Amino acid sequence: MIRSIMCCCGSGLGSSMLVRMNVEKAVQKLGVSGVSVSHSSLSDATEGAADLFVVGKDLANFVKELPRVVILDNIMDKEELETKLKAEFEKE
Amino acid sequence: MKEIYNMLKRENVRILPRVENWREAIHVAVQPLVDGGFCESRYIDEIIKNTEKLGPYYVLCENLALVHGSSDQGVLKRQMAVTLLREPIKFKEDGYDVRVLVTLAATDPESHMEALQAMSELFSTPENVEKVLNAETADEIYDLFVHAIDE
């Protein structure tokens, strides 16, 4: 069950905030409720910190240990994000 | 007044012909914020170090880099800068060609949200991206950013 999503980038301020804004819109569009979305730096991305993590592909190597991660090829692409999030929610 | 007017000062928008490499790109992108007293000069070195360690994770898409480090890496006051390069630069060999460097100095994780929304809005419309890339003056670029949300 995905109740929390953490979007991460190197510093937890810029790219991760942009992704978080897009994730919030995508979650709403998918009609899913009760999910909290946050943005943070990679150092906060530890197992248990969130149910699902979202990162850009540049940082894919740094999140290999995490159980559930969405990797974005293009972090500005809202359609890619929506498709990948939908797939994650459908796994449940 | 809209927050973007506080976050982006006209003098922090510049146009430059070209840079030699990505390190120089970071130098020129952050320098206006050093000059204005919004960050210490070490913010430049810290961003370069972050990039060496993690890669250019702040290159968002074709043409656009959101150059930034962490708040504790030398940020003094919240501010943004925009540098347009006439010639593109790559931050890694197989990466995007970048011509717009948006530099962010953030003091906390939340309060620059409106400014980033403006940037995101501007770059989600191809015609607006073209306008930024083809701008003849820094004034034009400044206007596109500050009016990105209300248009």
gemmi code that builds the backbone of each chain (N, CA, C; Angstrom):
import gemmi

chains = {
    "A": [
        ("MET", (0.847, -1.203, 0.000), (0.000, 0.000, 0.000), (0.879, 1.249, 0.000)),
        ("ILE", (0.684, 2.106, -0.961), (1.482, 3.337, -1.022), (0.745, 4.458, -0.291)),
        ("ARG", (1.294, 4.866, 0.850), (0.688, 5.971, 1.599), (1.588, 7.196, 1.580)),
        ("SER", (2.848, 6.982, 1.227), (3.774, 8.118, 1.206), (4.744, 7.976, 0.044)),
        ("ILE", (5.002, 9.113, -0.617), (5.937, 9.142, -1.743), (6.981, 10.206, -1.448)),
        ("MET", (8.257, 9.851, -1.576), (9.322, 10.830, -1.370), (10.067, 11.054, -2.687)),
        ("CYS", (10.131, 12.328, -3.108), (10.850, 12.675, -4.334), (12.237, 13.181, -3.907)),
        ("CYS", (13.279, 12.670, -4.537), (14.627, 12.990, -4.060), (15.510, 13.555, -5.164)),
        ("CYS", (16.389, 14.472, -4.761), (17.478, 14.892, -5.640), (18.713, 15.113, -4.767)),
        ("GLY", (19.772, 15.600, -5.339), (21.023, 15.713, -4.603), (20.936, 16.593, -3.382)),
        ("SER", (20.196, 17.694, -3.483), (20.148, 18.629, -2.372), (18.783, 18.681, -1.697)),
        ("GLY", (17.769, 18.125, -2.341), (16.435, 18.119, -1.744), (15.717, 19.448, -1.815)),
        ("LEU", (16.100, 20.297, -2.770), (15.509, 21.640, -2.833), (14.882, 21.979, -4.174)),
        ("GLY", (15.564, 21.628, -5.232), (15.169, 22.123, -6.556), (14.462, 21.089, -7.389)),
        ("SER", (15.251, 20.185, -7.975), (14.683, 19.171, -8.862), (13.631, 18.348, -8.112)),
        ("SER", (13.931, 18.010, -6.860), (12.998, 17.180, -6.097), (11.685, 17.916, -5.827)),
        ("MET", (11.760, 19.230, -5.673), (10.525, 19.983, -5.451), (9.680, 20.017, -6.719)),
        ("LEU", (10.337, 20.159, -7.856), (9.604, 20.145, -9.121), (8.891, 18.809, -9.305)),
        ("VAL", (9.622, 17.721, -9.034), (9.022, 16.391, -9.187), (7.862, 16.237, -8.202)),
        ("ARG", (8.044, 16.745, -6.985), (6.968, 16.639, -5.996), (5.697, 17.341, -6.479)),
        ("MET", (5.855, 18.543, -7.076), (4.674, 19.262, -7.571), (3.977, 18.431, -8.642)),
        ("ASN", (4.778, 17.786, -9.502), (4.189, 16.958, -10.559), (3.558, 15.683, -10.003)),
        ("VAL", (4.193, 15.095, -8.983), (3.633, 13.875, -8.380), (2.283, 14.204, -7.737)),
        ("GLU", (2.203, 15.342, -7.053), (0.936, 15.718, -6.410), (-0.182, 15.836, -7.447)),
        ("LYS", (0.158, 16.457, -8.587), (-0.855, 16.589, -9.651), (-1.238, 15.225, -10.218)),
        ("ALA", (-0.219, 14.383, -10.438), (-0.464, 13.068, -11.043), (-1.323, 12.200, -10.131)),
        ("VAL", (-1.033, 12.224, -8.826), (-1.786, 11.416, -7.855), (-3.258, 11.843, -7.866)),
        ("GLN", (-3.452, 13.160, -7.913), (-4.806, 13.703, -7.943), (-5.532, 13.248, -9.217)),
        ("LYS", (-4.804, 13.343, -10.342), (-5.372, 12.974, -11.630), (-5.731, 11.483, -11.669)),
        ("LEU", (-4.914, 10.672, -11.012), (-5.172, 9.228, -10.988), (-6.304, 8.882, -10.015)),
        ("GLY", (-6.759, 9.900, -9.280), (-7.882, 9.681, -8.377), (-7.521, 8.911, -7.118)),
        ("VAL", (-6.247, 8.965, -6.743), (-5.813, 8.271, -5.535), (-5.823, 9.271, -4.382)),
        ("SER", (-6.359, 8.864, -3.239), (-6.350, 9.793, -2.103), (-5.595, 9.177, -0.922)),
        ("GLY", (-5.288, 10.017, 0.033), (-4.607, 9.550, 1.238), (-3.131, 9.256, 1.054)),
        ("VAL", (-2.506, 9.921, 0.075), (-1.070, 9.732, -0.136), (-0.351, 11.043, 0.192)),
        ("SER", (0.646, 10.987, 1.049), (1.406, 12.200, 1.327), (2.660, 12.216, 0.456)),
        ("VAL", (2.942, 13.393, -0.105), (4.083, 13.520, -1.006), (5.070, 14.512, -0.400)),
        ("SER", (6.344, 14.152, -0.381), (7.360, 15.050, 0.172), (8.552, 15.133, -0.778)),
        ("HIS", (9.431, 16.096, -0.546), (10.673, 16.141, -1.310), (11.833, 16.287, -0.337)),
        ("SER", (12.947, 15.663, -0.706), (14.057, 15.612, 0.231), (15.356, 15.295, -0.498)),
        ("SER", (16.449, 15.295, 0.250), (17.726, 14.971, -0.383), (17.945, 13.462, -0.337)),
        ("LEU", (18.850, 13.001, -1.178), (19.147, 11.575, -1.263), (19.502, 10.976, 0.087)),
        ("SER", (20.163, 11.785, 0.932), (20.615, 11.248, 2.219), (19.433, 10.894, 3.127)),
        ("ASP", (18.261, 11.473, 2.841), (17.067, 11.124, 3.630), (16.336, 9.912, 3.051)),
        ("ALA", (16.743, 9.491, 1.874), (16.046, 8.392, 1.200), (16.531, 7.058, 1.732)),
        ("THR", (15.953, 6.656, 2.853), (16.332, 5.376, 3.457), (15.096, 4.497, 3.534)),
        ("GLU", (15.322, 3.191, 3.586), (14.206, 2.259, 3.642), (13.302, 2.609, 4.827)),
        ("GLY", (12.015, 2.730, 4.558), (11.084, 3.065, 5.633), (10.737, 4.546, 5.686)),
        ("ALA", (11.544, 5.380, 5.036), (11.268, 6.822, 5.043), (10.016, 7.140, 4.222)),
        ("ALA", (9.730, 6.293, 3.221), (8.509, 6.437, 2.419), (8.191, 5.078, 1.796)),
        ("ASP", (6.963, 4.937, 1.306), (6.588, 3.661, 0.666), (7.132, 3.586, -0.753)),
        ("LEU", (7.269, 4.762, -1.382), (7.747, 4.802, -2.759), (8.661, 6.017, -2.930)),
        ("PHE", (9.732, 5.841, -3.670), (10.658, 6.939, -3.920), (10.664, 7.265, -5.414)),
        ("VAL", (10.814, 8.541, -5.738), (10.873, 8.961, -7.137), (12.163, 9.758, -7.348)),
        ("VAL", (12.993, 9.321, -8.293), (14.229, 10.050, -8.603), (14.451, 10.122, -10.116)),
        ("GLY", (15.259, 11.088, -10.529), (15.669, 11.176, -11.923), (16.742, 10.138, -12.213)),
        ("LYS", (16.909, 9.789, -13.488), (17.808, 8.670, -13.817), (19.278, 8.958, -13.490)),
        ("ASP", (19.651, 10.228, -13.422), (21.032, 10.562, -13.052), (21.400, 10.014, -11.675)),
        ("LEU", (20.381, 9.851, -10.831), (20.645, 9.422, -9.454), (20.271, 7.963, -9.212)),
        ("ALA", (19.934, 7.255, -10.292), (19.457, 5.862, -10.159), (20.443, 4.985, -9.390)),
        ("ASN", (21.729, 5.190, -9.614), (22.748, 4.368, -8.956), (22.780, 4.526, -7.447)),
        ("PHE", (22.243, 5.650, -6.962), (22.323, 5.923, -5.526), (21.133, 5.378, -4.753)),
        ("VAL", (20.153, 4.837, -5.460), (18.946, 4.350, -4.764), (18.719, 2.856, -4.979)),
        ("LYS", (19.759, 2.149, -5.359), (19.640, 0.720, -5.651), (19.181, -0.108, -4.452)),
        ("GLU", (19.510, 0.369, -3.253), (19.189, -0.397, -2.045), (17.723, -0.263, -1.635)),
        ("LEU", (17.048, 0.747, -2.180), (15.674, 1.000, -1.740), (14.705, 0.009, -2.378)),
        ("PRO", (13.681, -0.411, -1.618), (12.791, -1.458, -2.119), (11.911, -1.017, -3.302)),
        ("ARG", (11.431, 0.206, -3.286), (10.452, 0.573, -4.307), (10.747, 1.975, -4.843)),
        ("VAL", (11.193, 2.014, -6.095), (11.640, 3.283, -6.658), (11.094, 3.460, -8.077)),
        ("VAL", (10.661, 4.675, -8.399), (10.327, 5.037, -9.771), (11.479, 5.887, -10.297)),
        ("ILE", (12.076, 5.468, -11.409), (13.180, 6.223, -12.014), (12.626, 6.972, -13.238)),
        ("LEU", (12.846, 8.262, -13.281), (12.334, 9.058, -14.407), (13.448, 9.354, -15.415)),
        ("ASP", (13.184, 9.054, -16.691), (14.149, 9.396, -17.745), (14.223, 10.905, -17.904)),
        ("ASN", (13.055, 11.547, -17.867), (12.987, 12.998, -18.009), (12.164, 13.540, -16.845)),
        ("ILE", (12.818, 14.254, -15.933), (12.102, 14.631, -14.720), (11.082, 15.741, -14.938)),
        ("MET", (11.060, 16.339, -16.106), (10.045, 17.350, -16.401), (8.846, 16.749, -17.145)),
        ("ASP", (8.933, 15.464, -17.506), (7.890, 14.838, -18.331), (6.744, 14.316, -17.454)),
        ("LYS", (5.636, 15.048, -17.487), (4.505, 14.693, -16.620), (3.837, 13.399, -17.066)),
        ("GLU", (3.856, 13.136, -18.379), (3.206, 11.912, -18.885), (3.963, 10.670, -18.444)),
        ("GLU", (5.288, 10.736, -18.547), (6.104, 9.602, -18.104), (5.841, 9.321, -16.624)),
        ("LEU", (5.801, 10.375, -15.847), (5.571, 10.242, -14.406), (4.219, 9.593, -14.135)),
        ("GLU", (3.204, 10.086, -14.832), (1.850, 9.577, -14.605), (1.765, 8.085, -14.950)),
        ("THR", (2.360, 7.714, -16.095), (2.344, 6.311, -16.523), (3.028, 5.420, -15.491)),
        ("LYS", (4.192, 5.876, -15.028), (4.954, 5.050, -14.089), (4.292, 4.967, -12.719)),
        ("LEU", (3.686, 6.076, -12.285), (2.979, 6.057, -10.996), (1.759, 5.154, -11.060)),
        ("LYS", (1.060, 5.235, -12.202), (-0.147, 4.423, -12.396), (0.224, 2.950, -12.274)),
        ("ALA", (1.327, 2.570, -12.898), (1.778, 1.184, -12.848), (2.056, 0.749, -11.413)),
        ("GLU", (2.645, 1.657, -10.627), (2.934, 1.335, -9.231), (1.645, 1.140, -8.425)),
        ("PHE", (0.688, 2.030, -8.650), (-0.565, 1.912, -7.898), (-1.347, 0.661, -8.330)),
        ("GLU", (-1.187, 0.269, -9.584), (-1.914, -0.913, -10.078), (-1.351, -2.223, -9.526)),
        ("LYS", (-0.102, -2.161, -9.043), (0.488, -3.373, -8.469), (-0.207, -3.795, -7.175)),
        ("GLU", (-1.002, -2.874, -6.620), (-1.540, -3.152, -5.284), (-2.839, -3.949, -5.310)),
    ],
    "B": [
        ("MET", (2.177, 41.569, -3.624), (3.124, 41.409, -4.736), (3.535, 39.952, -4.874)),
        ("LYS", (3.699, 39.539, -6.088), (4.066, 38.145, -6.308), (5.478, 37.852, -5.785)),
        ("GLU", (5.615, 36.661, -5.228), (6.888, 36.247, -4.631), (8.034, 36.252, -5.649)),
        ("ILE", (7.702, 35.996, -6.924), (8.764, 35.941, -7.942), (9.538, 37.265, -8.027)),
        ("TYR", (8.871, 38.392, -7.706), (9.578, 39.677, -7.751), (10.648, 39.767, -6.656)),
        ("ASN", (10.392, 39.075, -5.555), (11.419, 39.027, -4.503), (12.525, 38.042, -4.853)),
        ("MET", (12.125, 36.960, -5.531), (13.067, 35.879, -5.796), (13.979, 36.149, -6.980)),
        ("LEU", (13.511, 36.953, -7.934), (14.318, 37.196, -9.131), (14.470, 38.689, -9.363)),
        ("LYS", (15.675, 39.175, -9.164), (15.941, 40.593, -9.399), (16.412, 40.769, -10.833)),
        ("ARG", (16.038, 41.870, -11.413), (16.371, 42.133, -12.806), (17.884, 42.033, -13.076)),
        ("GLU", (18.695, 42.532, -12.137), (20.152, 42.530, -12.363), (20.744, 41.123, -12.319)),
        ("ASN", (19.961, 40.152, -11.867), (20.459, 38.776, -11.832), (20.096, 37.985, -13.084)),
        ("VAL", (19.580, 38.672, -14.088), (19.293, 38.036, -15.375), (20.330, 38.528, -16.384)),
        ("ARG", (21.063, 37.596, -16.983), (22.168, 37.991, -17.875), (22.191, 37.142, -19.136)),
        ("ILE", (22.797, 37.704, -20.163), (23.017, 36.952, -21.399), (24.521, 36.911, -21.650)),
        ("LEU", (25.049, 35.712, -21.940), (26.474, 35.565, -22.216), (26.662, 34.812, -23.531)),
        ("PRO", (27.726, 35.129, -24.258), (27.938, 34.448, -25.537), (28.168, 32.946, -25.381)),
        ("ARG", (29.156, 32.567, -24.557), (29.454, 31.150, -24.435), (30.343, 30.884, -23.225)),
        ("VAL", (30.392, 29.604, -22.837), (31.339, 29.190, -21.797), (32.134, 28.004, -22.341)),
        ("GLU", (33.306, 27.765, -21.739), (34.205, 26.716, -22.229), (33.781, 25.316, -21.786)),
        ("ASN", (33.247, 25.218, -20.563), (32.922, 23.902, -20.013), (31.878, 24.054, -18.909)),
        ("TRP", (31.404, 22.913, -18.372), (30.306, 22.991, -17.384), (30.742, 23.680, -16.096)),
        ("ARG", (32.011, 23.571, -15.746), (32.477, 24.247, -14.527), (32.360, 25.762, -14.691)),
        ("GLU", (32.754, 26.240, -15.856), (32.627, 27.681, -16.108), (31.149, 28.077, -16.129)),
        ("ALA", (30.320, 27.173, -16.654), (28.874, 27.453, -16.682), (28.360, 27.684, -15.259)),
        ("ILE", (28.807, 26.848, -14.321), (28.366, 27.015, -12.933), (28.910, 28.329, -12.357)),
        ("HIS", (30.164, 28.619, -12.664), (30.728, 29.898, -12.205), (29.894, 31.087, -12.670)),
        ("VAL", (29.623, 31.167, -13.965), (28.908, 32.345, -14.471), (27.458, 32.365, -13.996)),
        ("ALA", (26.889, 31.167, -13.796), (25.478, 31.101, -13.379), (25.299, 31.569, -11.938)),
        ("VAL", (26.289, 31.286, -11.090), (26.146, 31.610, -9.657), (26.699, 32.997, -9.326)),
        ("GLN", (27.637, 33.492, -10.154), (28.325, 34.754, -9.842), (27.383, 35.927, -9.518)),
        ("PRO", (26.275, 36.120, -10.261), (25.392, 37.244, -9.904), (24.899, 37.175, -8.462)),
        ("LEU", (24.694, 35.962, -7.954), (24.206, 35.813, -6.574), (25.318, 36.078, -5.560)),
        ("VAL", (26.560, 35.799, -5.963), (27.704, 36.142, -5.106), (27.837, 37.670, -5.073)),
        ("ASP", (27.793, 38.276, -6.259), (27.923, 39.743, -6.364), (26.859, 40.463, -5.543)),
        ("GLY", (25.652, 39.918, -5.531), (24.546, 40.568, -4.833), (24.489, 40.258, -3.350)),
        ("GLY", (25.408, 39.418, -2.875), (25.416, 39.085, -1.450), (24.372, 38.045, -1.060)),
        ("PHE", (23.887, 37.270, -2.040), (22.882, 36.246, -1.739), (23.503, 34.905, -1.362)),
        ("CYS", (24.758, 34.713, -1.759), (25.470, 33.510, -1.324), (26.961, 33.814, -1.260)),
        ("GLU", (27.662, 32.947, -0.530), (29.120, 33.078, -0.456), (29.718, 32.492, -1.730)),
        ("SER", (30.970, 32.872, -2.026), (31.568, 32.359, -3.257), (31.791, 30.849, -3.176)),
        ("ARG", (31.837, 30.294, -1.956), (32.039, 28.847, -1.863), (30.842, 28.055, -2.398)),
        ("TYR", (29.686, 28.712, -2.527), (28.512, 28.034, -3.107), (28.855, 27.476, -4.498)),
        ("ILE", (29.674, 28.233, -5.234), (30.114, 27.786, -6.566), (30.896, 26.470, -6.456)),
        ("ASP", (31.894, 26.459, -5.565), (32.742, 25.263, -5.420), (31.945, 24.072, -4.906)),
        ("GLU", (30.990, 24.356, -4.003), (30.185, 23.268, -3.447), (29.324, 22.624, -4.535)),
        ("ILE", (28.755, 23.441, -5.415), (27.915, 22.886, -6.491), (28.790, 22.057, -7.439)),
        ("ILE", (29.995, 22.535, -7.699), (30.903, 21.767, -8.558), (31.246, 20.435, -7.894)),
        ("LYS", (31.497, 20.474, -6.583), (31.795, 19.225, -5.850), (30.596, 18.270, -5.881)),
        ("ASN", (29.398, 18.811, -5.651), (28.181, 17.972, -5.712), (28.081, 17.286, -7.069)),
        ("THR", (28.392, 18.065, -8.111), (28.249, 17.545, -9.472), (29.267, 16.438, -9.734)),
        ("GLU", (30.476, 16.634, -9.210), (31.500, 15.588, -9.382), (31.084, 14.299, -8.681)),
        ("LYS", (30.396, 14.452, -7.562), (29.994, 13.290, -6.769), (28.731, 12.616, -7.318)),
        ("LEU", (27.713, 13.425, -7.648), (26.393, 12.866, -7.978), (26.029, 12.959, -9.454)),
        ("GLY", (26.774, 13.733, -10.220), (26.387, 13.983, -11.604), (25.499, 15.215, -11.682)),
        ("PRO", (25.214, 15.669, -12.913), (24.416, 16.902, -13.071), (22.915, 16.630, -12.949)),
        ("TYR", (22.484, 16.257, -11.745), (21.075, 15.879, -11.527), (20.124, 17.061, -11.699)),
        ("TYR", (20.688, 18.260, -11.746), (19.870, 19.466, -11.868), (19.640, 19.887, -13.322)),
        ("VAL", (20.191, 19.134, -14.275), (19.840, 19.400, -15.676), (18.471, 18.765, -15.892)),
        ("LEU", (17.468, 19.608, -16.118), (16.090, 19.127, -16.049), (15.582, 18.591, -17.370)),
        ("CYS", (15.966, 19.217, -18.452), (15.490, 18.804, -19.766), (16.354, 19.529, -20.799)),
        ("GLU", (16.070, 19.308, -22.075), (16.784, 20.014, -23.128), (16.767, 21.509, -22.800)),
        ("ASN", (17.904, 22.144, -22.868), (18.053, 23.596, -22.695), (18.049, 24.132, -21.268)),
        ("LEU", (17.617, 23.336, -20.286), (17.404, 23.917, -18.961), (18.162, 23.207, -17.842)),
        ("ALA", (18.957, 23.994, -17.104), (19.599, 23.478, -15.888), (19.145, 24.328, -14.708)),
        ("LEU", (18.806, 23.663, -13.603), (18.443, 24.356, -12.375), (19.624, 24.204, -11.413)),
        ("VAL", (20.611, 25.083, -11.601), (21.862, 24.989, -10.849), (21.601, 25.321, -9.369)),
        ("HIS", (21.890, 24.384, -8.481), (21.704, 24.657, -7.054), (22.455, 23.660, -6.190)),
        ("GLY", (22.739, 24.078, -4.979), (23.296, 23.184, -3.968), (22.366, 23.197, -2.767)),
        ("SER", (22.884, 22.811, -1.610), (22.060, 22.809, -0.403), (22.135, 24.163, 0.295)),
        ("SER", (21.174, 24.409, 1.160), (21.114, 25.677, 1.901), (22.363, 25.905, 2.744)),
        ("ASP", (22.936, 24.827, 3.256), (24.090, 24.973, 4.150), (25.429, 25.015, 3.401)),
        ("GLN", (25.366, 25.135, 2.080), (26.607, 25.172, 1.304), (27.012, 26.594, 0.927)),
        ("GLY", (26.530, 27.563, 1.685), (26.964, 28.938, 1.462), (25.856, 29.895, 1.051)),
        ("VAL", (24.596, 29.469, 1.173), (23.473, 30.355, 0.842), (23.251, 31.340, 1.988)),
        ("LEU", (23.085, 32.618, 1.643), (22.849, 33.644, 2.661), (21.400, 34.124, 2.622)),
        ("LYS", (20.897, 34.404, 1.416), (19.520, 34.876, 1.267), (18.888, 34.187, 0.062)),
        ("ARG", (17.586, 33.991, 0.135), (16.850, 33.321, -0.934), (16.864, 34.160, -2.208)),
        ("GLN", (17.235, 33.563, -3.314), (17.269, 34.310, -4.576), (17.474, 33.379, -5.774)),
        ("MET", (17.123, 33.892, -6.944), (17.336, 33.159, -8.174), (18.143, 34.020, -9.139)),
        ("ALA", (18.793, 33.367, -10.111), (19.447, 34.104, -11.192), (19.164, 33.336, -12.479)),
        ("VAL", (19.158, 34.039, -13.592), (18.942, 33.382, -14.880), (20.037, 33.832, -15.841)),
        ("THR", (20.747, 32.881, -16.419), (21.765, 33.200, -17.414), (21.429, 32.482, -18.708)),
        ("LEU", (21.321, 33.254, -19.785), (21.114, 32.653, -21.106), (22.458, 32.599, -21.825)),
        ("LEU", (22.799, 31.421, -22.331), (24.017, 31.264, -23.120), (23.638, 31.259, -24.593)),
        ("ARG", (24.371, 32.023, -25.379), (24.075, 32.040, -26.822), (24.446, 30.709, -27.464)),
        ("GLU", (25.486, 30.064, -26.915), (25.884, 28.745, -27.417), (25.649, 27.708, -26.335)),
        ("PRO", (25.150, 26.526, -26.720), (24.841, 25.509, -25.703), (26.078, 24.880, -25.079)),
        ("ILE", (25.882, 24.344, -23.872), (26.953, 23.628, -23.177), (26.365, 22.306, -22.666)),
        ("LYS", (27.202, 21.263, -22.624), (26.750, 19.987, -22.050), (27.387, 19.801, -20.675)),
        ("PHE", (26.605, 19.267, -19.733), (27.121, 18.990, -18.387), (27.684, 17.581, -18.288)),
        ("LYS", (27.342, 16.727, -19.239), (27.995, 15.429, -19.394), (27.903, 15.056, -20.871)),
        ("GLU", (28.803, 14.168, -21.280), (28.946, 13.885, -22.705), (27.639, 13.529, -23.411)),
        ("ASP", (26.882, 12.605, -22.780), (25.644, 12.158, -23.429), (24.427, 12.921, -22.899)),
        ("GLY", (24.669, 14.077, -22.295), (23.568, 14.849, -21.700), (22.935, 15.827, -22.681)),
        ("TYR", (21.982, 16.576, -22.161), (21.274, 17.570, -22.979), (22.172, 18.777, -23.280)),
        ("ASP", (21.885, 19.431, -24.393), (22.440, 20.757, -24.665), (21.699, 21.750, -23.783)),
        ("VAL", (22.450, 22.539, -23.029), (21.818, 23.479, -22.100), (22.152, 24.911, -22.500)),
        ("ARG", (21.118, 25.754, -22.537), (21.353, 27.178, -22.822), (20.800, 28.103, -21.749)),
        ("VAL", (19.882, 27.602, -20.935), (19.323, 28.437, -19.879), (19.757, 27.882, -18.523)),
        ("LEU", (20.492, 28.714, -17.779), (20.957, 28.312, -16.455), (20.142, 29.081, -15.422)),
        ("VAL", (19.267, 28.387, -14.724), (18.518, 29.020, -13.642), (19.214, 28.617, -12.350)),
        ("THR", (19.717, 29.595, -11.620), (20.432, 29.294, -10.382), (19.515, 29.559, -9.207)),
        ("LEU", (19.487, 28.607, -8.297), (18.635, 28.739, -7.126), (19.481, 28.766, -5.865)),
        ("ALA", (19.264, 29.801, -5.055), (19.824, 29.824, -3.701), (18.620, 29.737, -2.774)),
        ("ALA", (18.479, 28.597, -2.107), (17.299, 28.365, -1.266), (17.726, 28.308, 0.190)),
        ("THR", (16.938, 28.960, 1.045), (17.285, 28.993, 2.465), (16.563, 27.906, 3.251)),
        ("ASP", (15.503, 27.359, 2.681), (14.760, 26.273, 3.328), (14.096, 25.465, 2.206)),
        ("PRO", (13.524, 24.299, 2.552), (13.021, 23.442, 1.467), (11.748, 23.938, 0.772)),
        ("GLU", (11.031, 24.913, 1.330), (9.697, 25.225, 0.803), (9.524, 26.598, 0.144)),
        ("SER", (10.183, 27.639, 0.659), (9.712, 28.989, 0.355), (9.995, 29.472, -1.070)),
        ("HIS", (10.730, 28.683, -1.855), (10.972, 29.081, -3.242), (10.008, 28.392, -4.206)),
        ("MET", (8.948, 27.788, -3.654), (8.060, 26.987, -4.498), (7.423, 27.797, -5.633)),
        ("GLU", (6.968, 29.011, -5.318), (6.304, 29.797, -6.361), (7.256, 30.117, -7.522)),
        ("ALA", (8.497, 30.407, -7.185), (9.472, 30.718, -8.234), (9.720, 29.492, -9.120)),
        ("LEU", (9.782, 28.325, -8.503), (9.990, 27.110, -9.303), (8.764, 26.764, -10.132)),
        ("GLN", (7.586, 27.065, -9.587), (6.367, 26.850, -10.374), (6.375, 27.720, -11.615)),
        ("ALA", (6.842, 28.958, -11.452), (6.916, 29.879, -12.584), (7.858, 29.323, -13.646)),
        ("MET", (9.013, 28.838, -13.204), (9.984, 28.280, -14.142), (9.424, 27.054, -14.851)),
        ("SER", (8.782, 26.193, -14.054), (8.211, 24.970, -14.593), (7.123, 25.284, -15.630)),
        ("GLU", (6.301, 26.269, -15.297), (5.224, 26.704, -16.198), (5.804, 27.234, -17.514)),
        ("LEU", (6.817, 28.091, -17.377), (7.455, 28.695, -18.545), (8.026, 27.621, -19.478)),
        ("PHE", (8.678, 26.621, -18.890), (9.339, 25.610, -19.718), (8.422, 24.482, -20.156)),
        ("SER", (7.164, 24.521, -19.725), (6.240, 23.499, -20.223), (5.569, 23.964, -21.511)),
        ("THR", (5.812, 25.192, -21.923), (5.234, 25.710, -23.165), (6.348, 25.968, -24.182)),
        ("PRO", (6.395, 25.162, -25.257), (7.489, 25.290, -26.225), (7.657, 26.702, -26.807)),
        ("GLU", (6.529, 27.419, -27.039), (6.653, 28.770, -27.613), (7.389, 29.698, -26.649)),
        ("ASN", (7.113, 29.526, -25.354), (7.788, 30.364, -24.364), (9.269, 30.029, -24.254)),
        ("VAL", (9.591, 28.741, -24.371), (10.998, 28.331, -24.339), (11.729, 29.002, -25.504)),
        ("GLU", (11.101, 28.985, -26.688), (11.688, 29.640, -27.859), (11.923, 31.129, -27.596)),
        ("LYS", (10.943, 31.760, -26.950), (11.072, 33.194, -26.652), (12.278, 33.451, -25.742)),
        ("VAL", (12.464, 32.580, -24.759), (13.611, 32.751, -23.856), (14.909, 32.567, -24.647)),
        ("LEU", (14.954, 31.488, -25.437), (16.192, 31.171, -26.172), (16.548, 32.256, -27.184)),
        ("ASN", (15.525, 32.887, -27.755), (15.770, 33.884, -28.796), (15.751, 35.315, -28.275)),
        ("ALA", (15.682, 35.468, -26.976), (15.606, 36.815, -26.404), (16.839, 37.635, -26.794)),
        ("GLU", (16.587, 38.892, -27.110), (17.709, 39.763, -27.470), (18.243, 40.505, -26.257)),
        ("THR", (17.380, 40.730, -25.290), (17.830, 41.456, -24.099), (17.453, 40.683, -22.839)),
        ("ALA", (18.187, 40.990, -21.780), (17.908, 40.370, -20.482), (16.532, 40.809, -19.969)),
        ("ASP", (16.105, 42.024, -20.351), (14.772, 42.494, -19.940), (13.677, 41.553, -20.425)),
        ("GLU", (13.819, 41.089, -21.674), (12.807, 40.178, -22.226), (12.714, 38.898, -21.405)),
        ("ILE", (13.888, 38.371, -21.032), (13.918, 37.119, -20.261), (13.296, 37.344, -18.886)),
        ("TYR", (13.668, 38.459, -18.278), (13.113, 38.800, -16.962), (11.586, 38.851, -17.025)),
        ("ASP", (11.059, 39.523, -18.040), (9.598, 39.639, -18.172), (8.933, 38.275, -18.340)),
        ("LEU", (9.551, 37.401, -19.134), (8.972, 36.067, -19.340), (8.893, 35.296, -18.022)),
        ("PHE", (9.915, 35.410, -17.205), (9.916, 34.693, -15.916), (8.896, 35.277, -14.941)),
        ("VAL", (8.892, 36.599, -14.794), (7.999, 37.155, -13.767), (6.526, 37.071, -14.175)),
        ("HIS", (6.280, 36.962, -15.482), (4.884, 36.853, -15.927), (4.475, 35.427, -16.287)),
        ("ALA", (5.341, 34.462, -15.987), (5.078, 33.076, -16.412), (3.774, 32.536, -15.850)),
        ("ILE", (3.446, 32.908, -14.629), (2.253, 32.316, -14.014), (0.966, 33.039, -14.394)),
        ("ASP", (0.996, 34.362, -14.522), (-0.271, 35.061, -14.760), (-0.701, 35.092, -16.227)),
        ("GLU", (0.180, 34.565, -17.122), (-0.209, 34.627, -18.532), (-1.137, 33.509, -18.927)),
    ],
}
model = gemmi.Model(1)
for chain_id, residues in chains.items():
    chain = gemmi.Chain(chain_id)
    for i, (resn, *xyz) in enumerate(residues, 1):
        res = gemmi.Residue()
        res.name, res.seqid = resn, gemmi.SeqId(i, " ")
        for name, pos in zip(("N", "CA", "C"), xyz):
            atom = gemmi.Atom()
            atom.name, atom.element = name, gemmi.Element(name[0])
            atom.pos, atom.b_iso = gemmi.Position(*pos), 0.0
            res.add_atom(atom)
        chain.add_residue(res)
    model.add_chain(chain)
structure = gemmi.Structure()
structure.add_model(model)
structure.setup_entities()
